[in-house]
């Protein structure tokens, strides 16, 4: 599952639309985000780490890096 599919899956699980996600990101980061903007970044796999962290935070998740066992 690529990043775009994972984000869409999390949106579905949390009953949130891409429109609402973009609105919340715009409020939080003080930078305009649109569906076209975010979808394009996810499709091209050019989304920033900070944007992924913000998306996860909005959805109630945290990003964890763990050493493989």
PDB file of N, CA, C and O in Angstrom:
ATOM      1  N   UNK A   1       0.861  -1.178   0.000  1.00  0.00           N
ATOM      2  CA  UNK A   1       0.000   0.000   0.000  1.00  0.00           C
ATOM      3  C   UNK A   1       0.903   1.235   0.000  1.00  0.00           C
ATOM      4  O   UNK A   1       1.777   1.375   0.855  1.00  0.00           O
ATOM      5  N   UNK A   2       0.682   2.127  -0.965  1.00  0.00           N
ATOM      6  CA  UNK A   2       1.499   3.335  -1.020  1.00  0.00           C
ATOM      7  C   UNK A   2       0.938   4.414  -0.091  1.00  0.00           C
ATOM      8  O   UNK A   2      -0.106   4.232   0.535  1.00  0.00           O
ATOM      9  N   UNK A   3       1.644   5.525  -0.015  1.00  0.00           N
ATOM     10  CA  UNK A   3       1.281   6.605   0.911  1.00  0.00           C
ATOM     11  C   UNK A   3      -0.120   7.131   0.637  1.00  0.00           C
ATOM     12  O   UNK A   3      -0.895   7.351   1.567  1.00  0.00           O
ATOM     13  N   UNK A   4      -0.447   7.332  -0.628  1.00  0.00           N
ATOM     14  CA  UNK A   4      -1.771   7.855  -0.981  1.00  0.00           C
ATOM     15  C   UNK A   4      -2.875   6.911  -0.505  1.00  0.00           C
ATOM     16  O   UNK A   4      -3.866   7.358   0.072  1.00  0.00           O
ATOM     17  N   UNK A   5      -2.711   5.616  -0.741  1.00  0.00           N
ATOM     18  CA  UNK A   5      -3.704   4.635  -0.312  1.00  0.00           C
ATOM     19  C   UNK A   5      -3.818   4.596   1.210  1.00  0.00           C
ATOM     20  O   UNK A   5      -4.917   4.463   1.749  1.00  0.00           O
ATOM     21  N   UNK A   6      -2.688   4.711   1.899  1.00  0.00           N
ATOM     22  CA  UNK A   6      -2.703   4.691   3.364  1.00  0.00           C
ATOM     23  C   UNK A   6      -3.453   5.892   3.922  1.00  0.00           C
ATOM     24  O   UNK A   6      -4.258   5.746   4.842  1.00  0.00           O
ATOM     25  N   UNK A   7      -3.196   7.082   3.374  1.00  0.00           N
ATOM     26  CA  UNK A   7      -3.890   8.290   3.842  1.00  0.00           C
ATOM     27  C   UNK A   7      -5.385   8.171   3.559  1.00  0.00           C
ATOM     28  O   UNK A   7      -6.203   8.476   4.426  1.00  0.00           O
ATOM     29  N   UNK A   8      -5.749   7.732   2.359  1.00  0.00           N
ATOM     30  CA  UNK A   8      -7.165   7.571   2.030  1.00  0.00           C
ATOM     31  C   UNK A   8      -7.839   6.553   2.951  1.00  0.00           C
ATOM     32  O   UNK A   8      -8.986   6.744   3.355  1.00  0.00           O
ATOM     33  N   UNK A   9      -7.133   5.481   3.281  1.00  0.00           N
ATOM     34  CA  UNK A   9      -7.666   4.472   4.195  1.00  0.00           C
ATOM     35  C   UNK A   9      -7.905   5.075   5.580  1.00  0.00           C
ATOM     36  O   UNK A   9      -8.947   4.839   6.193  1.00  0.00           O
ATOM     37  N   UNK A  10      -6.945   5.849   6.067  1.00  0.00           N
ATOM     38  CA  UNK A  10      -7.095   6.489   7.380  1.00  0.00           C
ATOM     39  C   UNK A  10      -8.231   7.508   7.375  1.00  0.00           C
ATOM     40  O   UNK A  10      -8.955   7.632   8.362  1.00  0.00           O
ATOM     41  N   UNK A  11      -8.391   8.235   6.276  1.00  0.00           N
ATOM     42  CA  UNK A  11      -9.510   9.178   6.167  1.00  0.00           C
ATOM     43  C   UNK A  11     -10.837   8.423   6.260  1.00  0.00           C
ATOM     44  O   UNK A  11     -11.753   8.846   6.964  1.00  0.00           O
ATOM     45  N   UNK A  12     -10.927   7.323   5.555  1.00  0.00           N
ATOM     46  CA  UNK A  12     -12.142   6.509   5.575  1.00  0.00           C
ATOM     47  C   UNK A  12     -12.423   5.978   6.980  1.00  0.00           C
ATOM     48  O   UNK A  12     -13.557   6.037   7.456  1.00  0.00           O
ATOM     49  N   UNK A  13     -11.384   5.458   7.641  1.00  0.00           N
ATOM     50  CA  UNK A  13     -11.552   4.933   8.999  1.00  0.00           C
ATOM     51  C   UNK A  13     -12.026   5.999   9.982  1.00  0.00           C
ATOM     52  O   UNK A  13     -12.741   5.705  10.940  1.00  0.00           O
ATOM     53  N   UNK A  14     -11.612   7.248   9.727  1.00  0.00           N
ATOM     54  CA  UNK A  14     -11.943   8.340  10.632  1.00  0.00           C
ATOM     55  C   UNK A  14     -13.096   9.203  10.137  1.00  0.00           C
ATOM     56  O   UNK A  14     -13.365  10.281  10.667  1.00  0.00           O
ATOM     57  N   UNK A  15     -13.781   8.691   9.089  1.00  0.00           N
ATOM     58  CA  UNK A  15     -14.959   9.384   8.556  1.00  0.00           C
ATOM     59  C   UNK A  15     -14.668  10.860   8.260  1.00  0.00           C
ATOM     60  O   UNK A  15     -15.427  11.747   8.652  1.00  0.00           O
ATOM     61  N   UNK A  16     -13.564  11.099   7.567  1.00  0.00           N
ATOM     62  CA  UNK A  16     -13.144  12.461   7.242  1.00  0.00           C
ATOM     63  C   UNK A  16     -12.935  12.547   5.736  1.00  0.00           C
ATOM     64  O   UNK A  16     -12.393  11.627   5.123  1.00  0.00           O
ATOM     65  N   UNK A  17     -13.365  13.645   5.149  1.00  0.00           N
ATOM     66  CA  UNK A  17     -13.174  13.836   3.712  1.00  0.00           C
ATOM     67  C   UNK A  17     -11.832  14.513   3.455  1.00  0.00           C
ATOM     68  O   UNK A  17     -11.241  15.114   4.351  1.00  0.00           O
ATOM     69  N   UNK A  18     -11.372  14.404   2.230  1.00  0.00           N
ATOM     70  CA  UNK A  18     -10.139  15.080   1.832  1.00  0.00           C
ATOM     71  C   UNK A  18     -10.330  16.596   1.928  1.00  0.00           C
ATOM     72  O   UNK A  18      -9.393  17.319   2.266  1.00  0.00           O
ATOM     73  N   UNK A  19     -11.527  17.072   1.634  1.00  0.00           N
ATOM     74  CA  UNK A  19     -11.841  18.501   1.742  1.00  0.00           C
ATOM     75  C   UNK A  19     -11.657  18.982   3.174  1.00  0.00           C
ATOM     76  O   UNK A  19     -11.045  20.023   3.414  1.00  0.00           O
ATOM     77  N   UNK A  20     -12.187  18.221   4.119  1.00  0.00           N
ATOM     78  CA  UNK A  20     -12.067  18.592   5.528  1.00  0.00           C
ATOM     79  C   UNK A  20     -10.610  18.511   5.984  1.00  0.00           C
ATOM     80  O   UNK A  20     -10.151  19.366   6.742  1.00  0.00           O
ATOM     81  N   UNK A  21      -9.893  17.507   5.535  1.00  0.00           N
ATOM     82  CA  UNK A  21      -8.477  17.398   5.870  1.00  0.00           C
ATOM     83  C   UNK A  21      -7.722  18.621   5.376  1.00  0.00           C
ATOM     84  O   UNK A  21      -6.911  19.185   6.112  1.00  0.00           O
ATOM     85  N   UNK A  22      -7.974  19.037   4.149  1.00  0.00           N
ATOM     86  CA  UNK A  22      -7.298  20.215   3.586  1.00  0.00           C
ATOM     87  C   UNK A  22      -7.643  21.476   4.376  1.00  0.00           C
ATOM     88  O   UNK A  22      -6.773  22.312   4.621  1.00  0.00           O
ATOM     89  N   UNK A  23      -8.902  21.613   4.772  1.00  0.00           N
ATOM     90  CA  UNK A  23      -9.311  22.774   5.564  1.00  0.00           C
ATOM     91  C   UNK A  23      -8.559  22.816   6.887  1.00  0.00           C
ATOM     92  O   UNK A  23      -8.055  23.866   7.288  1.00  0.00           O
ATOM     93  N   UNK A  24      -8.483  21.675   7.564  1.00  0.00           N
ATOM     94  CA  UNK A  24      -7.788  21.613   8.850  1.00  0.00           C
ATOM     95  C   UNK A  24      -6.286  21.845   8.698  1.00  0.00           C
ATOM     96  O   UNK A  24      -5.662  22.483   9.545  1.00  0.00           O
ATOM     97  N   UNK A  25      -5.715  21.326   7.621  1.00  0.00           N
ATOM     98  CA  UNK A  25      -4.286  21.556   7.379  1.00  0.00           C
ATOM     99  C   UNK A  25      -4.018  23.040   7.133  1.00  0.00           C
ATOM    100  O   UNK A  25      -3.041  23.592   7.641  1.00  0.00           O
ATOM    101  N   UNK A  26      -4.885  23.681   6.355  1.00  0.00           N
ATOM    102  CA  UNK A  26      -4.738  25.109   6.072  1.00  0.00           C
ATOM    103  C   UNK A  26      -4.796  25.924   7.358  1.00  0.00           C
ATOM    104  O   UNK A  26      -4.006  26.850   7.543  1.00  0.00           O
ATOM    105  N   UNK A  27      -5.722  25.586   8.242  1.00  0.00           N
ATOM    106  CA  UNK A  27      -5.840  26.280   9.525  1.00  0.00           C
ATOM    107  C   UNK A  27      -4.597  26.073  10.380  1.00  0.00           C
ATOM    108  O   UNK A  27      -4.088  27.015  10.987  1.00  0.00           O
ATOM    109  N   UNK A  28      -4.116  24.847  10.425  1.00  0.00           N
ATOM    110  CA  UNK A  28      -3.011  24.505  11.305  1.00  0.00           C
ATOM    111  C   UNK A  28      -1.675  25.066  10.813  1.00  0.00           C
ATOM    112  O   UNK A  28      -0.882  25.577  11.603  1.00  0.00           O
ATOM    113  N   UNK A  29      -1.434  24.968   9.513  1.00  0.00           N
ATOM    114  CA  UNK A  29      -0.135  25.356   8.969  1.00  0.00           C
ATOM    115  C   UNK A  29      -0.133  26.802   8.483  1.00  0.00           C
ATOM    116  O   UNK A  29       0.927  27.364   8.206  1.00  0.00           O
ATOM    117  N   UNK A  30      -1.316  27.404   8.378  1.00  0.00           N
ATOM    118  CA  UNK A  30      -1.442  28.784   7.887  1.00  0.00           C
ATOM    119  C   UNK A  30      -0.937  28.899   6.454  1.00  0.00           C
ATOM    120  O   UNK A  30      -0.288  29.876   6.080  1.00  0.00           O
ATOM    121  N   UNK A  31      -1.250  27.883   5.665  1.00  0.00           N
ATOM    122  CA  UNK A  31      -0.876  27.827   4.257  1.00  0.00           C
ATOM    123  C   UNK A  31      -2.037  27.157   3.536  1.00  0.00           C
ATOM    124  O   UNK A  31      -2.561  26.152   4.017  1.00  0.00           O
ATOM    125  N   UNK A  32      -2.450  27.699   2.385  1.00  0.00           N
ATOM    126  CA  UNK A  32      -3.606  27.094   1.713  1.00  0.00           C
ATOM    127  C   UNK A  32      -3.316  25.691   1.162  1.00  0.00           C
ATOM    128  O   UNK A  32      -2.327  25.477   0.460  1.00  0.00           O
ATOM    129  N   UNK A  33      -4.178  24.766   1.488  1.00  0.00           N
ATOM    130  CA  UNK A  33      -4.107  23.404   0.964  1.00  0.00           C
ATOM    131  C   UNK A  33      -5.419  23.110   0.255  1.00  0.00           C
ATOM    132  O   UNK A  33      -6.495  23.446   0.749  1.00  0.00           O
ATOM    133  N   UNK A  34      -5.315  22.478  -0.910  1.00  0.00           N
ATOM    134  CA  UNK A  34      -6.500  22.087  -1.669  1.00  0.00           C
ATOM    135  C   UNK A  34      -6.431  20.585  -1.932  1.00  0.00           C
ATOM    136  O   UNK A  34      -5.381  19.961  -1.780  1.00  0.00           O
ATOM    137  N   UNK A  35      -7.556  20.026  -2.323  1.00  0.00           N
ATOM    138  CA  UNK A  35      -7.586  18.601  -2.665  1.00  0.00           C
ATOM    139  C   UNK A  35      -6.605  18.329  -3.801  1.00  0.00           C
ATOM    140  O   UNK A  35      -5.862  17.348  -3.774  1.00  0.00           O
ATOM    141  N   UNK A  36      -6.613  19.209  -4.798  1.00  0.00           N
ATOM    142  CA  UNK A  36      -5.711  19.041  -5.946  1.00  0.00           C
ATOM    143  C   UNK A  36      -4.251  19.048  -5.490  1.00  0.00           C
ATOM    144  O   UNK A  36      -3.446  18.235  -5.945  1.00  0.00           O
ATOM    145  N   UNK A  37      -3.923  19.966  -4.594  1.00  0.00           N
ATOM    146  CA  UNK A  37      -2.554  20.099  -4.081  1.00  0.00           C
ATOM    147  C   UNK A  37      -2.103  18.837  -3.351  1.00  0.00           C
ATOM    148  O   UNK A  37      -1.057  18.272  -3.669  1.00  0.00           O
ATOM    149  N   UNK A  38      -2.885  18.401  -2.382  1.00  0.00           N
ATOM    150  CA  UNK A  38      -2.519  17.222  -1.580  1.00  0.00           C
ATOM    151  C   UNK A  38      -2.549  15.953  -2.431  1.00  0.00           C
ATOM    152  O   UNK A  38      -1.642  15.126  -2.340  1.00  0.00           O
ATOM    153  N   UNK A  39      -3.579  15.796  -3.251  1.00  0.00           N
ATOM    154  CA  UNK A  39      -3.661  14.604  -4.101  1.00  0.00           C
ATOM    155  C   UNK A  39      -2.466  14.513  -5.042  1.00  0.00           C
ATOM    156  O   UNK A  39      -1.914  13.432  -5.250  1.00  0.00           O
ATOM    157  N   UNK A  40      -2.071  15.643  -5.605  1.00  0.00           N
ATOM    158  CA  UNK A  40      -0.915  15.663  -6.491  1.00  0.00           C
ATOM    159  C   UNK A  40       0.366  15.269  -5.779  1.00  0.00           C
ATOM    160  O   UNK A  40       1.165  14.494  -6.305  1.00  0.00           O
ATOM    161  N   UNK A  41       0.560  15.806  -4.580  1.00  0.00           N
ATOM    162  CA  UNK A  41       1.751  15.458  -3.792  1.00  0.00           C
ATOM    163  C   UNK A  41       1.763  13.975  -3.444  1.00  0.00           C
ATOM    164  O   UNK A  41       2.812  13.333  -3.498  1.00  0.00           O
ATOM    165  N   UNK A  42       0.608  13.432  -3.088  1.00  0.00           N
ATOM    166  CA  UNK A  42       0.533  12.011  -2.765  1.00  0.00           C
ATOM    167  C   UNK A  42       0.753  11.146  -4.004  1.00  0.00           C
ATOM    168  O   UNK A  42       1.418  10.112  -3.935  1.00  0.00           O
ATOM    169  N   UNK A  43       0.197  11.569  -5.129  1.00  0.00           N
ATOM    170  CA  UNK A  43       0.349  10.806  -6.374  1.00  0.00           C
ATOM    171  C   UNK A  43       1.808  10.797  -6.836  1.00  0.00           C
ATOM    172  O   UNK A  43       2.326   9.766  -7.268  1.00  0.00           O
ATOM    173  N   UNK A  44       2.463  11.960  -6.741  1.00  0.00           N
ATOM    174  CA  UNK A  44       3.861  12.069  -7.177  1.00  0.00           C
ATOM    175  C   UNK A  44       4.842  11.620  -6.099  1.00  0.00           C
ATOM    176  O   UNK A  44       6.047  11.534  -6.339  1.00  0.00           O
ATOM    177  N   UNK A  45       4.313  11.335  -4.907  1.00  0.00           N
ATOM    178  CA  UNK A  45       5.135  10.955  -3.754  1.00  0.00           C
ATOM    179  C   UNK A  45       6.150  12.044  -3.414  1.00  0.00           C
ATOM    180  O   UNK A  45       7.321  11.768  -3.156  1.00  0.00           O
ATOM    181  N   UNK A  46       5.668  13.293  -3.420  1.00  0.00           N
ATOM    182  CA  UNK A  46       6.518  14.436  -3.091  1.00  0.00           C
ATOM    183  C   UNK A  46       6.045  15.166  -1.835  1.00  0.00           C
ATOM    184  O   UNK A  46       6.471  16.288  -1.565  1.00  0.00           O
ATOM    185  N   UNK A  47       5.176  14.534  -1.080  1.00  0.00           N
ATOM    186  CA  UNK A  47       4.661  15.155   0.142  1.00  0.00           C
ATOM    187  C   UNK A  47       5.764  15.205   1.191  1.00  0.00           C
ATOM    188  O   UNK A  47       6.549  14.266   1.325  1.00  0.00           O
ATOM    189  N   UNK A  48       5.816  16.296   1.926  1.00  0.00           N
ATOM    190  CA  UNK A  48       6.860  16.483   2.938  1.00  0.00           C
ATOM    191  C   UNK A  48       6.560  15.664   4.193  1.00  0.00           C
ATOM    192  O   UNK A  48       5.409  15.372   4.521  1.00  0.00           O
ATOM    193  N   UNK A  49       7.632  15.311   4.869  1.00  0.00           N
ATOM    194  CA  UNK A  49       7.526  14.593   6.143  1.00  0.00           C
ATOM    195  C   UNK A  49       6.664  15.390   7.125  1.00  0.00           C
ATOM    196  O   UNK A  49       5.825  14.821   7.823  1.00  0.00           O
ATOM    197  N   UNK A  50       6.874  16.707   7.175  1.00  0.00           N
ATOM    198  CA  UNK A  50       6.110  17.554   8.101  1.00  0.00           C
ATOM    199  C   UNK A  50       4.616  17.535   7.759  1.00  0.00           C
ATOM    200  O   UNK A  50       3.777  17.599   8.657  1.00  0.00           O
ATOM    201  N   UNK A  51       4.285  17.448   6.478  1.00  0.00           N
ATOM    202  CA  UNK A  51       2.879  17.385   6.075  1.00  0.00           C
ATOM    203  C   UNK A  51       2.262  16.045   6.475  1.00  0.00           C
ATOM    204  O   UNK A  51       1.113  15.996   6.914  1.00  0.00           O
ATOM    205  N   UNK A  52       3.017  14.970   6.326  1.00  0.00           N
ATOM    206  CA  UNK A  52       2.538  13.649   6.761  1.00  0.00           C
ATOM    207  C   UNK A  52       2.290  13.663   8.266  1.00  0.00           C
ATOM    208  O   UNK A  52       1.265  13.168   8.733  1.00  0.00           O
ATOM    209  N   UNK A  53       3.229  14.231   9.024  1.00  0.00           N
ATOM    210  CA  UNK A  53       3.051  14.312  10.486  1.00  0.00           C
ATOM    211  C   UNK A  53       1.802  15.110  10.830  1.00  0.00           C
ATOM    212  O   UNK A  53       1.067  14.735  11.743  1.00  0.00           O
ATOM    213  N   UNK A  54       1.550  16.196  10.122  1.00  0.00           N
ATOM    214  CA  UNK A  54       0.365  17.017  10.374  1.00  0.00           C
ATOM    215  C   UNK A  54      -0.904  16.238  10.055  1.00  0.00           C
ATOM    216  O   UNK A  54      -1.863  16.268  10.826  1.00  0.00           O
ATOM    217  N   UNK A  55      -0.914  15.545   8.928  1.00  0.00           N
ATOM    218  CA  UNK A  55      -2.080  14.731   8.553  1.00  0.00           C
ATOM    219  C   UNK A  55      -2.352  13.681   9.622  1.00  0.00           C
ATOM    220  O   UNK A  55      -3.491  13.509  10.056  1.00  0.00           O
ATOM    221  N   UNK A  56      -1.312  12.986  10.041  1.00  0.00           N
ATOM    222  CA  UNK A  56      -1.486  11.951  11.067  1.00  0.00           C
ATOM    223  C   UNK A  56      -1.989  12.542  12.376  1.00  0.00           C
ATOM    224  O   UNK A  56      -2.836  11.946  13.041  1.00  0.00           O
ATOM    225  N   UNK A  57      -1.478  13.704  12.750  1.00  0.00           N
ATOM    226  CA  UNK A  57      -1.917  14.367  13.977  1.00  0.00           C
ATOM    227  C   UNK A  57      -3.402  14.746  13.879  1.00  0.00           C
ATOM    228  O   UNK A  57      -4.162  14.538  14.825  1.00  0.00           O
ATOM    229  N   UNK A  58      -3.802  15.291  12.751  1.00  0.00           N
ATOM    230  CA  UNK A  58      -5.211  15.654  12.547  1.00  0.00           C
ATOM    231  C   UNK A  58      -6.102  14.424  12.679  1.00  0.00           C
ATOM    232  O   UNK A  58      -7.206  14.506  13.218  1.00  0.00           O
ATOM    233  N   UNK A  59      -5.623  13.290  12.188  1.00  0.00           N
ATOM    234  CA  UNK A  59      -6.403  12.056  12.235  1.00  0.00           C
ATOM    235  C   UNK A  59      -6.283  11.310  13.563  1.00  0.00           C
ATOM    236  O   UNK A  59      -6.946  10.294  13.774  1.00  0.00           O
ATOM    237  N   UNK A  60      -5.436  11.820  14.453  1.00  0.00           N
ATOM    238  CA  UNK A  60      -5.305  11.204  15.776  1.00  0.00           C
ATOM    239  C   UNK A  60      -4.278  10.094  15.849  1.00  0.00           C
ATOM    240  O   UNK A  60      -4.359   9.228  16.720  1.00  0.00           O
ATOM    241  N   UNK A  61      -3.312  10.111  14.943  1.00  0.00           N
ATOM    242  CA  UNK A  61      -2.255   9.101  14.927  1.00  0.00           C
ATOM    243  C   UNK A  61      -0.906   9.760  15.156  1.00  0.00           C
ATOM    244  O   UNK A  61      -0.767  10.976  15.023  1.00  0.00           O
ATOM    245  N   UNK A  62       0.075   8.957  15.497  1.00  0.00           N
ATOM    246  CA  UNK A  62       1.433   9.470  15.632  1.00  0.00           C
ATOM    247  C   UNK A  62       2.362   8.648  14.750  1.00  0.00           C
ATOM    248  O   UNK A  62       2.106   7.478  14.468  1.00  0.00           O
ATOM    249  N   UNK A  63       3.426   9.275  14.329  1.00  0.00           N
ATOM    250  CA  UNK A  63       4.415   8.631  13.478  1.00  0.00           C
ATOM    251  C   UNK A  63       5.496   8.079  14.379  1.00  0.00           C
ATOM    252  O   UNK A  63       6.096   8.826  15.153  1.00  0.00           O
ATOM    253  N   UNK A  64       5.761   6.771  14.295  1.00  0.00           N
ATOM    254  CA  UNK A  64       6.733   6.129  15.168  1.00  0.00           C
ATOM    255  C   UNK A  64       7.776   5.447  14.296  1.00  0.00           C
ATOM    256  O   UNK A  64       7.442   4.711  13.368  1.00  0.00           O
ATOM    257  N   UNK A  65       9.051   5.702  14.609  1.00  0.00           N
ATOM    258  CA  UNK A  65      10.148   5.021  13.925  1.00  0.00           C
ATOM    259  C   UNK A  65      10.738   4.055  14.934  1.00  0.00           C
ATOM    260  O   UNK A  65      11.099   4.436  16.048  1.00  0.00           O
ATOM    261  N   UNK A  66      10.830   2.794  14.524  1.00  0.00           N
ATOM    262  CA  UNK A  66      11.283   1.762  15.430  1.00  0.00           C
ATOM    263  C   UNK A  66      12.304   0.891  14.711  1.00  0.00           C
ATOM    264  O   UNK A  66      12.122   0.550  13.542  1.00  0.00           O
ATOM    265  N   UNK A  67      13.368   0.533  15.404  1.00  0.00           N
ATOM    266  CA  UNK A  67      14.383  -0.339  14.830  1.00  0.00           C
ATOM    267  C   UNK A  67      13.801  -1.730  14.630  1.00  0.00           C
ATOM    268  O   UNK A  67      13.091  -2.256  15.487  1.00  0.00           O
ATOM    269  N   UNK A  68      14.120  -2.311  13.478  1.00  0.00           N
ATOM    270  CA  UNK A  68      13.652  -3.660  13.191  1.00  0.00           C
ATOM    271  C   UNK A  68      14.271  -4.641  14.167  1.00  0.00           C
ATOM    272  O   UNK A  68      15.418  -4.484  14.587  1.00  0.00           O
ATOM    273  N   UNK A  69      13.505  -5.644  14.518  1.00  0.00           N
ATOM    274  CA  UNK A  69      14.049  -6.641  15.447  1.00  0.00           C
ATOM    275  C   UNK A  69      14.539  -7.865  14.728  1.00  0.00           C
ATOM    276  O   UNK A  69      15.026  -8.800  15.363  1.00  0.00           O
TER     277      UNK A  69
END
